[in-house]
């Protein structure tokens, strides 16, 4: 064990002592010992207790701890501190720019315990209101977390999309006489991926020159049938090569999941070659299967029966619900959000859905402040007609499954999104019962981000999905596809079951700023993977249709 490793162990102990408000003189002494050990002129692991004790700034007590670290990797005082510190808090201490004092505020004041929750809070603009934080600090923390996630080897689709499109555009420009296309997980719009894959029929020398011209500083690796490299954000790219004659065949093979290819082989032991993917599918007796569906579920049987769904597109969306404003934790005002929706996106309606009163951390709305917001909604509806703002709320689902407003207040909203934001550590039985009680509340219109997951960060609480979806079907409750690229919840693998049960889905951006409304693009990707059509999507309803839907639900209460 080298001196730097020992020093880091002391540094961690000093950080934890500061985090837990231990004696400040002792925490500073531990931090000082960390510095002294790192600068020792000899290896501590090879020194005796006496020799260590003689060094300036290192007494017998510190020397004994050094010996314990060398022999066991730790010492009792550190173990005690680790035992009362959640793992997610330890991860935060590794983030550049986050010292113990800032982590303490994040943990105690904002009730955030994982890096994933912290990253999501940065996206929701929640950190700037905390003591000692500002917009620049928030953005620096966000970038540091993104760098950390990238080093884990997995990437959010949304985080690599711009870079991938840039690479594709540049390669096409450098290879004008060749085909260059996305393939693999990226083409199937998978929510997380390990690399961006492309395929081309260019000659190897031409492709290599084109990749070198991208000016990526990291190493380019030349394999037998592909060339790999990384962009400036350390995202891995793989470009596969094939002949012009077999381009469509290899494009199809490289795109489909293993399960999809196995289903195709049940129709033919080998996938034939043809000029286009459409012709390949036709030669197998199938309709063309769009890339998002090539996951090995029921897409091949549906293609054989000519019964594939006409998948929803962004242009099918008529409006957006579940959005936030400066009334709670949003960046832009209610009017700014509505105008962006109306003028920039050309939509017909906007659902304001700020946080409810239990979400104190997000400046949740008290009953009095609700009245202020409703008055502004009425005024804006007169100004912006025929564009419509619907009065909604994201009401917290409490631990017992109840919502956090009285029925008298809930009755005054046009719609209610019910979401869980706290107590995420219930077992499956309790978590499921909690959601079902909220679903059975007659005022619940939409079940928001059902599992509470944060991709690459938090798995979400365990649920009996069939029971939850069945309850939504029985109570006419819509299930949200939260389009925030960190959530994409409900998971697309459960969309088909929901649709089979007659449940409507809603592609909700959960936007906290105007540009967040564009996240509906990612919701569309995931909705298409799940087989959603515009007829089964709530916010693909026209203004007249969704107004009638909300009115009919309230009339039944």
Secondary structure, DSSP 8 states (H G I E B T S, - for coil): --HHHHHHHHHHHHHHHHHTT--HHHHHHHHHHHHHHHT-SS-GGGS-HHHHHTSTT--HHHHHHHHHHHHHSS-HHHHHHHHTS-HHHHHHTTSTT--HHHHHHHHHTT---SHHHHHHHHHTT-GGGSTT--HHHHHHHHHHHHHHHHTTT-EEHHHHHHHHHHHHHHHHHHTTTS-EEEEHHHHTT-SEES-EEEEE-S-HHHHHHHHHTTT--S--EE-SSEEEEE-TT--EEEEEE--STTHHHHHHHHHS-HHHHHHHHTT-SS----SSHHHHHHHTT-----GGG-SSSSHHHHHHTT-------GGG--EEEEE--TTTT-SS-HHHHHHIIIIIS--SEEEE--BBTT-GGGT-B-HHHHHHHHHHHHHHHHHHTTSEEEEEEEEEB-TTS-BSS-HHHHTTSSEEEEE--S-----HHHHHHHHHHHHHSTT--EE-STT--BTTTB------HHHHHHHHHHHT-EEEEE-STTT-BS-GGGHHHHHHTT--EEEE--BSSGGGGGGHHHHHHHHHHTT--GGGBGGGS-HHHHHHHHHHHHHT-
